[in-house]
Amino acid sequence: MTFPEVSLGDVEVAAARIAGAVASTPFVHSETLSQKLGAEVWLKFENLQFTASFKERGALNKLLSLSEIEKARGVIAASAGNHAQGVAYHARRTGVSATIVMPTTTPNLKVERVREHGARVVLHGAGFAEAAAEMLRLAREEERTIVHPFDDPVVIAGQGTATLEMLRAQPALDTLAVPIGGGGLIAGAAVVARALKPELRIVGVQSEIFPGMARALGRFAGEPAPGSSVAEGIAVVDPGQITRAIVRAGVDDIAVVSEDSIEEAIALLLGIEKTLCEGAGAAGIAAMLARPELFRDRKVGVILSGGNIDTRVLVAVLQRHLTRAGRMVRIRAELPDHPGALARLTAVVAAEGGNIYELRHERLAAASRAKESSVSLDVELRDPSDLPRLLEKLAAEQFRVRRDEF
């Protein structure tokens, strides 16, 4: 299968162009994940790029493809995330002036990172659509070349170099799990895979909140789930036209997964592989958790596409993981309102190996008796099976206790 927009030759040219300037990231077998997920799992650590994302590949390929006139005029992009950093970083390295248009709602840390790479930042609009419109205006006014985050054949060819490295290292792979936002990464993967190994199965992954590509191709009949996604890097409403044509022809399946699956994948990768992934970066593992039938007993290459996750989000993800696993529990206790009762309660928890994460002492709780006070404890257990014994010990100390909901 060939694609008119991008060819294997284009990807090979891109690989030669960016060699030495973009990391050929580790591609390693995970024995533990393989045992847990029922497949032979190989991980491509794109979260170890300098800006912690595969986006560098396409951005640099585009920059190196510019004419001398285009280089002199500079480039422009609209992004609030990984693409912005990739363009800014490599524009400075290649001596090209870069302007990045970012929504005014972009966290200041991300804005400063882009500025640190030497790019001019223009804050405009409340969301990406308004920022993109301003980018188009500035591109015309200043005659700058647009570096699109995904819907550009040269960018797609650059992203395809990740899959080229994977198949050269492990030609026996028979399945790929690739996150989909706008579609640049998976389009590049499809171009390479269909040329080198046509029978290889390609599974795209999207969040149930942003199933844009799956809906555009008629592979998802439902409505997007409400809310915001932990997988910001693939939170794209409208995928590219070039990318959707390649995905339509070259991708076998699209797994639309829950936010819980993505959160569990982040925690799993951190706990097992000791590697930090953002939501989009963990999407391939999320698909293996949510749709095991697509991967069972197969040799699966998973692209960990990025590692830029907000620390507050990471803390929330890990806490929720402990809760789902039954290792973080909330206990409600009624205790006599006299000195020493609270100390005795916490001593029992400590003796049973519980770690009190948070404690709320509610003397005025309506559910308490006049001579009692209510205490709510968030306790981290060594193992979920420790909870019944802990509740028994507390009851034996004459505390009225129950497990409560978060």
URCOR-V252356 format. One record per helix or strand of 2 or more residues. SS is the DSSP state (@ for helix, = for strand). FROM is the first residue (numbers start at 0). TO is the last residue. If there is no record, write none. Layout:
((SS,FROM,TO) (SS,FROM,TO))
This chain:
((@,7,17) (=,26,29) (@,30,36) (=,39,44) (@,45,47) (@,54,63) (@,67,72) (=,74,77) (@,81,93) (=,97,101) (@,107,115) (=,119,122) (@,127,141) (=,144,145) (@,152,168) (=,174,178) (@,183,195) (=,200,206) (@,211,215) (@,231,233) (@,240,249) (=,252,256) (@,258,272) (@,282,289) (@,291,293) (=,298,303) (@,310,323) (=,327,335) (@,340,350) (=,354,361) (=,371,379) (@,383,395) (=,399,403))
